[in-house]
Amino acid sequence: MIKYTINEVLSFAEDSINQKVPEAKLFDISLVSKQGEVLFIEIKSGTNVKSFAALYKQNISRQTSQSVFNKIVYNKTYNLLITNILGDSLVDKAVRENVQFIDIAGNLHLNIGSDFFLLTGSKLRQELITKSLRTEIHFAWQKVIFYLLNFPGSLHYSLRKLAEHVNVSHSSIQQLEAFLIRKMYLVIHDGKKNLEQKFDLFNIWIENYNSKLSEKISFGKFKIEDERCPEMINGSGEDYLLSGTSALSIFNNKIGFNDFIVYSQDPESLMQKYSLRRDTEGNIELRVRFWKDFSTLNPYGIVPILLFVADLMNSSIELGRKIGTQYFEMYLADVLKDKEEYSLQNFVKYFKELV
């Protein structure tokens, strides 16, 4: 087995990476200093510059990979792995576990500035993928983040219990935890987990809401007869919960009924119960409910507070967008400061003021 110095590894990595990328994305990788086994690396890409505290392991096997990866993700000493050749399967594993790395073959997974760079020789056909960190939040993570924000007590659930409540896999929750810890949204002190920067985390959640969540849970648009609207408003809270401007009508009946969003665990039965007919231009959208255990948070028959705000901000009705945005800017930061679950009753007065 040929052994290289760290400078040779960095030089070879830089050369092989830059052979694969457009000139505008060239990387300049340099060793700044060394303290014990910690290597301080500076990486430039265009105008972006970032320093890393790196762990250098010449060879990593499948057997030793987990302990090495854990050092990068959980140990505050390192945030970058440098190795000779990681190999396709371990490259995939490192990406899944949010490990930042560089190897001599030109595989790279780095966060520099606001961009995340992912480059692998075989998996991505030597293409450089540049993506905003905010696009990392995929469908399963969206559901878990929503649950954690609305029900902070669930932070202390076991992985099995949380997975059952949110209906996602254990591995998705583990990967999300690693991401939240890396981005300092989740802090663990003396074994206790605390969610930090919740307002910013909700900003990330709402940015991904339309593209990653609402489309996946939509059951379709329907037409409801005007005379049945009050009946549906008054019936919410048992089989279904309201959102959008129709939910605002609970606080002010002048809002109107032309923008129904309804969440139900069984939208098919709801469609039959109210004799709804599919209509792409219809005034009611049925969505599949994707959370549990919020009955105590919904005494008014509407969805949890954060989802209510998100749907208002994305409403097709100007008044709904205005009220949602005002609530977001005026009150939501205070709502998210609460350590416990949020009681909607405490915040209804704000909606009444706005409508």
C-alpha positions in Angstrom: 0.0 0.0 0.0 1.5 3.3 -1.1 1.6 5.9 1.7 1.4 9.7 0.9 2.1 12.7 3.0 -0.8 15.0 3.9 0.6 17.6 1.5 0.6 15.1 -1.3 -2.9 14.0 -0.5 -4.2 17.6 -0.6 -2.3 18.3 -3.8 -3.5 15.2 -5.6 -7.1 15.9 -4.3 -7.0 19.5 -5.5 -5.7 18.4 -9.0 -8.2 15.6 -9.5 -11.1 17.8 -8.2 -10.2 20.7 -10.5 -10.0 18.4 -13.5 -13.7 17.7 -13.0 -15.2 21.1 -12.4 -15.9 24.3 -14.4 -13.2 27.0 -14.1 -15.6 29.1 -12.1 -15.7 26.5 -9.4 -12.0 25.7 -9.0 -10.8 24.8 -5.5 -7.7 25.9 -3.8 -6.9 23.6 -0.9 -4.0 24.3 1.5 -2.7 23.0 4.8 -2.4 26.0 7.2 -1.0 24.3 10.3 -1.0 21.1 12.3 -1.5 20.6 16.1 -1.2 17.0 17.1 -3.5 15.0 14.9 -5.6 18.1 14.0 -5.0 19.6 10.6 -6.1 23.1 9.9 -7.1 23.4 6.3 -8.2 26.4 4.2 -10.3 25.9 1.1 -11.2 28.6 -1.4 -13.8 28.3 -4.1 -14.3 31.5 -6.1 -14.8 34.3 -3.6 -15.7 31.9 -0.8 -13.1 30.9 1.8 -13.6 28.5 4.7 -11.2 27.0 7.3 -11.6 23.5 8.5 -10.2 21.4 11.4 -9.5 18.1 9.7 -8.9 14.5 10.7 -6.5 12.7 8.4 -6.9 8.9 8.1 -4.9 7.3 5.4 -7.1 4.3 5.0 -10.7 3.7 6.1 -12.4 0.3 6.0 -16.1 -0.4 6.3 -15.4 -1.7 9.8 -13.7 1.5 11.0 -15.8 3.9 9.0 -18.5 4.5 11.6 -16.2 5.5 14.4 -14.3 7.8 12.1 -17.6 9.3 10.7 -18.9 9.8 14.2 -15.8 11.9 15.1 -16.6 14.3 12.2 -20.3 14.6 13.0 -20.3 14.6 16.8 -16.8 15.5 18.0 -16.4 19.2 18.1 -12.6 18.8 17.4 -13.1 18.0 13.7 -15.4 19.0 10.9 -13.6 17.6 7.9 -12.3 14.1 7.0 -9.3 13.7 4.7 -8.3 10.3 3.4 -6.6 8.6 0.5 -9.5 6.8 -1.2 -12.9 6.5 0.4 -14.5 4.2 -2.1 -18.0 4.5 -3.6 -20.0 2.7 -0.9 -18.3 4.7 1.9 -18.7 8.0 -0.1 -22.4 7.3 -0.3 -22.5 6.5 3.5 -20.6 9.6 4.4 -22.9 11.8 2.3 -26.0 10.1 4.0 -24.5 10.8 7.4 -23.6 14.5 6.6 -19.8 13.9 6.9 -17.7 16.5 5.1 -14.8 14.9 3.4 -12.0 15.1 0.7 -10.1 12.2 -0.7 -7.2 11.7 -3.1 -9.5 10.5 -5.8 -11.3 13.8 -6.0 -14.4 12.9 -4.0 -15.6 15.9 -2.1 -18.5 16.9 0.2 -18.2 20.4 1.6 -20.1 23.3 2.9 -18.4 26.6 1.9 -20.3 29.8 2.4 -24.0 29.4 1.6 -23.3 26.5 -0.9 -23.0 22.8 -0.4 -20.6 21.1 -2.8 -20.9 17.4 -3.6 -18.6 15.8 -6.1 -18.1 12.1 -6.7 -16.5 10.4 -9.6 -19.0 7.6 -10.3 -22.2 8.5 -8.6 -22.7 11.9 -10.2 -20.7 11.3 -13.4 -18.1 13.8 -12.4 -20.6 16.6 -12.1 -20.4 19.3 -9.5 -23.6 19.7 -7.6 -24.0 23.1 -5.9 -27.0 23.5 -3.7 -28.3 25.8 -1.1 -28.2 24.4 2.4 -31.9 25.2 2.7 -32.7 22.6 0.0 -31.3 19.8 2.2 -34.6 19.5 4.0 -36.4 16.7 2.3 -39.9 15.3 2.8 -39.3 13.0 5.8 -37.2 15.8 7.6 -40.0 18.3 6.9 -42.4 16.1 8.9 -40.0 15.6 11.8 -39.0 19.3 12.0 -42.7 20.3 12.0 -43.4 17.8 14.8 -40.4 19.0 16.9 -41.3 22.7 16.5 -45.0 22.2 17.4 -44.4 19.6 20.2 -41.0 20.3 21.8 -41.6 17.6 24.4 -41.1 15.0 21.6 -37.3 15.9 21.6 -37.0 13.5 24.5 -38.9 10.6 22.8 -37.0 7.5 22.0 -36.2 7.1 18.3 -38.8 4.3 18.0 -41.5 6.4 19.6 -40.8 9.5 17.5 -40.6 7.4 14.3 -44.0 5.9 15.1 -45.6 9.3 15.8 -44.1 11.0 12.7 -44.3 7.9 10.5 -40.7 8.1 9.2 -37.8 5.7 9.5 -35.3 5.6 12.4 -32.5 6.4 9.9 -34.2 9.6 8.7 -34.5 10.9 12.3 -30.8 10.0 13.0 -29.7 11.8 9.8 -31.8 14.8 10.7 -30.4 14.9 14.3 -26.9 15.0 12.8 -27.8 17.8 10.5 -29.5 19.8 13.3 -26.5 19.3 15.6 -24.1 20.3 12.9 -26.0 23.5 12.2 -26.4 24.2 15.9 -30.2 23.9 15.9 -30.0 21.0 18.3 -27.8 21.3 21.3 -27.2 18.4 23.7 -26.0 19.3 27.2 -25.7 16.8 30.0 -27.8 14.4 28.0 -30.6 16.8 27.5 -31.7 18.0 24.0 -32.6 21.6 23.4 -33.9 23.0 20.1 -32.3 26.4 19.4 -32.9 29.1 16.8 -36.4 27.9 16.3 -37.6 31.0 14.4 -34.8 30.4 11.8 -35.5 26.7 11.7 -39.2 27.5 11.0 -38.0 29.9 8.2 -36.2 27.0 6.6 -39.2 24.7 7.1 -41.6 27.2 5.5 -39.3 27.8 2.5 -39.5 24.1 1.7 -43.1 23.7 2.5 -44.6 24.2 -1.0 -42.0 22.2 -2.9 -41.3 19.4 -0.5 -44.5 18.8 1.6 -47.8 20.3 0.6 -47.6 18.8 -2.9 -47.0 15.3 -1.4 -49.9 15.4 1.0 -52.4 16.9 -1.3 -55.4 14.7 -2.0 -56.8 17.0 -4.7 -59.0 20.0 -5.2 -62.8 19.8 -5.0 -65.9 21.9 -5.3 -68.2 22.3 -2.3 -71.7 23.9 -2.5 -72.0 27.2 -0.8 -74.8 26.1 1.5 -72.6 23.3 2.9 -69.7 25.6 3.8 -71.0 26.6 7.3 -71.7 23.0 8.0 -68.1 22.0 7.2 -66.7 24.9 9.2 -68.8 23.9 12.3 -67.9 20.2 11.9 -64.2 20.6 12.0 -62.2 19.2 14.9 -63.3 15.6 14.8 -62.6 14.0 11.5 -60.7 16.9 10.0 -59.0 20.2 10.8 -59.2 23.5 8.9 -56.5 25.8 7.6 -56.3 28.8 5.3 -58.8 31.6 5.3 -61.7 29.2 6.0 -60.1 28.7 9.4 -59.9 32.4 9.9 -63.7 32.6 9.5 -63.9 30.8 12.9 -62.6 34.1 14.4 -64.4 36.4 12.0 -67.3 35.2 9.9 -66.7 38.1 7.4 -63.6 36.4 6.0 -65.6 34.1 3.7 -65.4 30.5 2.6 -63.6 30.7 -0.8 -60.3 29.2 0.3 -60.8 25.9 2.1 -57.8 23.8 3.1 -58.8 20.7 5.1 -56.5 18.1 6.7 -57.9 14.7 7.3 -56.5 11.2 8.1 -59.1 9.8 5.7 -59.8 12.4 2.9 -61.6 9.7 0.9 -64.3 9.3 3.5 -64.6 13.1 3.9 -65.1 13.5 0.2 -68.0 11.1 0.3 -69.5 12.5 3.4 -69.8 16.0 1.9 -70.5 14.9 -1.6 -67.4 16.7 -2.9 -66.6 16.5 -6.6 -63.2 16.9 -8.1 -62.5 20.2 -9.7 -59.1 21.6 -10.5 -60.5 25.1 -10.0 -62.5 24.1 -6.9 -62.6 26.1 -3.7 -61.5 23.3 -1.3 -58.3 21.3 -1.1 -58.1 18.1 0.9 -54.8 17.2 2.3 -53.6 14.1 4.2 -52.9 14.8 7.9 -49.2 14.1 8.6 -49.0 14.4 12.4 -50.5 13.0 15.6 -51.1 14.1 19.1 -52.1 17.7 18.5 -55.7 17.4 19.7 -54.9 19.5 22.8 -53.5 22.2 20.5 -56.6 22.5 18.3 -59.6 23.5 20.5 -60.9 25.6 17.6 -60.9 22.8 15.0 -57.9 24.2 13.1 -54.5 22.9 12.4 -51.4 23.6 14.6 -50.4 27.2 14.8 -47.3 26.9 12.7 -49.1 25.1 9.8 -51.9 27.6 10.0 -49.5 30.5 9.5 -47.7 28.7 6.7 -51.0 28.1 4.8 -52.1 31.6 5.3 -48.8 33.0 3.9 -49.3 30.7 0.9 -53.0 31.5 0.5 -54.5 32.4 -2.9 -56.5 35.1 -1.1 -54.7 38.4 -0.5 -56.3 38.9 2.9 -55.1 35.5 4.1 -51.5 36.2 2.9 -51.6 39.6 4.6 -52.8 38.2 8.0 -50.4 35.3 7.8 -47.4 37.5 7.1 -48.4 40.0 9.8 -48.7 37.2 12.3 -45.4 35.8 11.2 -43.6 39.1 11.6 -45.4 40.4 14.7 -46.0 37.4 16.9 -44.4 34.2 15.7 -40.9 34.8 17.2 -42.5 35.1 20.6 -44.6 31.9 20.0 -41.4 30.0 19.2 -39.6 31.1 22.4 -41.9 28.8 24.5 -40.2 25.8 25.9 -43.3 23.6 26.0 -46.0 22.8 23.4 -47.9 25.7 22.1 -51.5 26.2 23.2 -53.4 27.8 20.4 -55.8 29.4 22.9 -52.9 31.6 24.0 -52.6 33.1 20.5 -56.1 33.4 19.3 -56.3 36.9 20.5 -53.6 37.9 18.1 -55.6 36.5 15.1 -58.7 38.3 16.4 -56.7 41.6 16.4 -55.5 41.0 12.9 -58.9 40.1 11.4 
